[in-house]
Amino acid sequence: MATPHPLRAIAWALALGIPLLSACDRRQNVTPPVSMSSSEAGGSGLVLGSASEQSAGMDGGASVPGVTSNGAVVGSNTGTALPDGRLDETLSSPAAGAGALKPLSETEQRFVRQAVEAGLYEVAVASLAADRAQNDATKRMADQLLNDHRQANDKLQQLANGRMSVPANIPPDKQAAIDKLSQAKGAAFDKQFIETVGIRDHQKDIQLFESAQKEIQDPELKLFVQNTLPTLKHHLSTAQDLRSVRKAGE
């Protein structure tokens, strides 16, 4: 076998050796993966490392946070903290003292009791007249009194609720007036109803409400008085008109 020429041997060696050395150099210059904490990564929450390490952080319940496929950080509660208990209570509860009912004064309580008693009486006597009155106009007046005083009674109950107790029964003197009226019949019943309930009793009611309008300080109760007074005066006016018609027909 012929001995290769020395220059040719050197050329072969160089041709084979240089690529190997270059590959080694490139391998030595590769930087191995380094695991970084979220703080070292500038607070981004990203984790650099091998695929197995990231998988452990996402699926294995490891304490090291990982990154899911949609970019969410696993193992970190950054940005998910809820308001503490005190803050939740402040947001969901009304301010202290909100909705508290202001107590009524003695004057206001006295008016409420008197107005409730008068209202109970008016409803009872109007119900009787709606059934017993002979004249159609008197029946219509009785129906109007029944509806209006029921509404006024309901409103008074709402205003007094939680602040005072109100009468539940008609007082004896007013019950006696109802008993007396129930004994009348025909035209005599109509006349007595108009004179006593329509005129006399409503004059007393108007006087009670006009005095309360000057003395009451509670805003809602004062508004009730102001709204009810025109209705009472209308009842009185209707009764006076019926009396005039009756007298003209006698």
VEXRO-128188 format. One record per residue (C-alpha): residue number from 1; residue in three letters; x negated, y negated, z. Coordinates in steps of 0.5 Angstrom, whole numbers. Each point is the difference from the previous one (the first is absolute). Layout:
! residues N
seq:type:east:north:up
NUM:ALA:X:Y:Z;
...
***
This chain:
! residues 250
seq:type:east:north:up
1:MET:0:0:0;
2:ALA:-3:-7:-2;
3:THR:-1:-5:6;
4:PRO:4:-6:-1;
5:HIS:-4:-6:-1;
6:PRO:-1:-4:6;
7:LEU:3:-6:-2;
8:ARG:6:4:-2;
9:ALA:1:3:7;
10:ILE:0:-7:3;
11:ALA:5:-2:-4;
12:TRP:5:6:1;
13:ALA:-2:-1:8;
14:LEU:2:-8:-1;
15:ALA:6:2:-4;
16:LEU:3:5:6;
17:GLY:-3:-4:6;
18:ILE:3:-7:-1;
19:PRO:7:2:0;
20:LEU:0:4:6;
21:LEU:-4:-5:4;
22:SER:6:-5:-3;
23:ALA:5:4:3;
24:CYS:-3:1:7;
25:ASP:-1:-8:0;
26:ARG:7:-1:-1;
27:ARG:2:5:5;
28:GLN:-4:-3:5;
29:ASN:3:-7:-1;
30:VAL:7:3:1;
31:THR:3:-3:7;
32:PRO:4:5:3;
33:PRO:7:-1:3;
34:VAL:0:-4:6;
35:SER:7:0:5;
36:MET:2:-7:2;
37:SER:5:-3:5;
38:SER:5:-5:-2;
39:SER:-4:-5:4;
40:GLU:-6:1:-4;
41:ALA:4:0:-6;
42:GLY:2:-7:1;
43:GLY:6:2:4;
44:SER:3:3:-7;
45:GLY:2:6:4;
46:LEU:-3:4:-6;
47:VAL:-4:6:1;
48:LEU:-6:2:-4;
49:GLY:-2:7:0;
50:SER:1:7:-3;
51:ALA:6:3:-2;
52:SER:1:5:6;
53:GLU:-2:-6:5;
54:GLN:6:-4:-3;
55:SER:5:6:-1;
56:ALA:-2:1:8;
57:GLY:2:-7:1;
58:MET:7:0:-4;
59:ASP:2:7:2;
60:GLY:-3:3:5;
61:GLY:2:-5:6;
62:ALA:-8:-2:1;
63:SER:-1:-6:4;
64:VAL:-4:-3:-6;
65:PRO:5:-4:-5;
66:GLY:1:2:-7;
67:VAL:3:-3:-6;
68:THR:6:3:-3;
69:SER:1:0:-8;
70:ASN:5:-6:1;
71:GLY:-6:-4:3;
72:ALA:3:0:7;
73:VAL:-5:1:6;
74:VAL:2:6:4;
75:GLY:-2:1:8;
76:SER:0:-8:0;
77:ASN:6:-4:3;
78:THR:-2:-7:-3;
79:GLY:6:-4:-2;
80:THR:5:5:3;
81:ALA:0:-2:7;
82:LEU:7:-2:2;
83:PRO:2:-6:5;
84:ASP:0:2:7;
85:GLY:6:1:5;
86:ARG:0:-7:2;
87:LEU:0:-3:-7;
88:ASP:5:5:-2;
89:GLU:5:-1:6;
90:THR:-1:-8:-1;
91:LEU:2:1:-8;
92:SER:6:5:2;
93:SER:3:-4:6;
94:PRO:3:-6:1;
95:ALA:-3:-6:3;
96:ALA:0:0:8;
97:GLY:7:-2:2;
98:ALA:3:0:-7;
99:GLY:7:1:0;
100:ALA:1:-1:7;
101:LEU:7:-3:2;
102:LYS:0:-6:4;
103:PRO:5:0:6;
104:LEU:6:-4:0;
105:SER:1:-5:6;
106:GLU:6:0:5;
107:THR:4:-5:-4;
108:GLU:-1:4:-7;
109:GLN:2:7:4;
110:ARG:6:-4:3;
111:PHE:2:-2:-7;
112:VAL:-1:7:-3;
113:ARG:4:3:5;
114:GLN:6:-5:-1;
115:ALA:-1:1:-7;
116:VAL:0:7:0;
117:GLU:6:0:4;
118:ALA:4:-4:-4;
119:GLY:-2:4:-6;
120:LEU:3:6:3;
121:TYR:6:-3:2;
122:GLU:1:-3:-7;
123:VAL:-1:6:-4;
124:ALA:5:4:5;
125:VAL:5:-5:-1;
126:ALA:-1:-1:-7;
127:SER:1:7:-1;
128:LEU:7:0:3;
129:ALA:2:-6:-4;
130:ALA:-2:3:-6;
131:ASP:5:6:1;
132:ARG:5:-4:4;
133:ALA:1:-6:-3;
134:GLN:6:-2:-4;
135:ASN:-2:-5:-5;
136:ASP:-5:1:-6;
137:ALA:-4:-6:1;
138:THR:-1:2:8;
139:LYS:-2:7:-2;
140:ARG:-5:-3:-5;
141:MET:-3:-4:6;
142:ALA:0:6:4;
143:ASP:-4:3:-5;
144:GLN:-5:-5:-1;
145:LEU:-1:-1:8;
146:LEU:-1:7:0;
147:ASN:-5:1:-5;
148:ASP:-4:-7:2;
149:HIS:0:2:7;
150:ARG:-3:7:-1;
151:GLN:-6:-3:-4;
152:ALA:-1:-5:5;
153:ASN:0:5:6;
154:ASP:-5:5:-4;
155:LYS:-5:-6:-1;
156:LEU:1:-2:7;
157:GLN:-2:7:2;
158:GLN:-6:0:-4;
159:LEU:-2:-6:3;
160:ALA:1:2:7;
161:ASN:-3:7:-1;
162:GLY:-7:1:4;
163:ARG:1:-7:3;
164:MET:6:1:5;
165:SER:6:5:1;
166:VAL:7:-3:-3;
167:PRO:7:2:2;
168:ALA:4:6:-3;
169:ASN:7:-2:3;
170:ILE:5:-5:-1;
171:PRO:0:-4:7;
172:PRO:7:1:4;
173:ASP:2:-7:-2;
174:LYS:0:1:-7;
175:GLN:3:7:0;
176:ALA:6:-3:4;
177:ALA:1:-5:-6;
178:ILE:0:6:-5;
179:ASP:5:4:5;
180:LYS:4:-6:0;
181:LEU:0:-1:-8;
182:SER:1:7:-1;
183:GLN:7:-1:3;
184:ALA:2:-5:-5;
185:LYS:4:2:-6;
186:GLY:2:-3:-7;
187:ALA:-1:-7:-1;
188:ALA:-1:-1:7;
189:PHE:-6:4:0;
190:ASP:-3:-4:-6;
191:LYS:1:-7:3;
192:GLN:-3:3:7;
193:PHE:-6:2:-4;
194:ILE:-1:-6:-4;
195:GLU:1:-4:6;
196:THR:-5:4:5;
197:VAL:-5:3:-4;
198:GLY:0:-4:-7;
199:ILE:0:-7:4;
200:ARG:-1:0:7;
201:ASP:-6:6:1;
202:HIS:-3:-3:-7;
203:GLN:0:-7:4;
204:LYS:-4:3:6;
205:ASP:-5:4:-5;
206:ILE:-2:-6:-4;
207:GLN:-1:-4:7;
208:LEU:-4:6:2;
209:PHE:-4:0:-7;
210:GLU:-1:-8:0;
211:SER:-3:0:7;
212:ALA:-5:6:-2;
213:GLN:-2:-4:-6;
214:LYS:-3:-5:5;
215:GLU:-3:4:5;
216:ILE:-3:7:-3;
217:GLN:-7:0:-2;
218:ASP:-1:7:-3;
219:PRO:0:-1:-8;
220:GLU:4:6:-2;
221:LEU:5:-1:5;
222:LYS:1:-8:-2;
223:LEU:0:2:-7;
224:PHE:6:5:2;
225:VAL:4:-5:3;
226:GLN:-1:-5:-5;
227:ASN:2:5:-6;
228:THR:6:2:5;
229:LEU:3:-7:2;
230:PRO:3:-1:-7;
231:THR:3:7:0;
232:LEU:4:-2:6;
233:LYS:2:-7:-2;
234:HIS:3:4:-6;
235:HIS:4:5:4;
236:LEU:2:-6:4;
237:SER:2:-4:-6;
238:THR:4:6:-3;
239:ALA:4:1:6;
240:GLN:2:-7:1;
241:ASP:2:0:-7;
242:LEU:5:6:1;
243:ARG:3:-4:6;
244:SER:1:-6:-4;
245:VAL:4:5:-5;
246:ARG:4:4:5;
247:LYS:2:-7:3;
248:ALA:2:-3:-7;
249:GLY:4:7:-1;
250:GLU:4:-1:7;
***
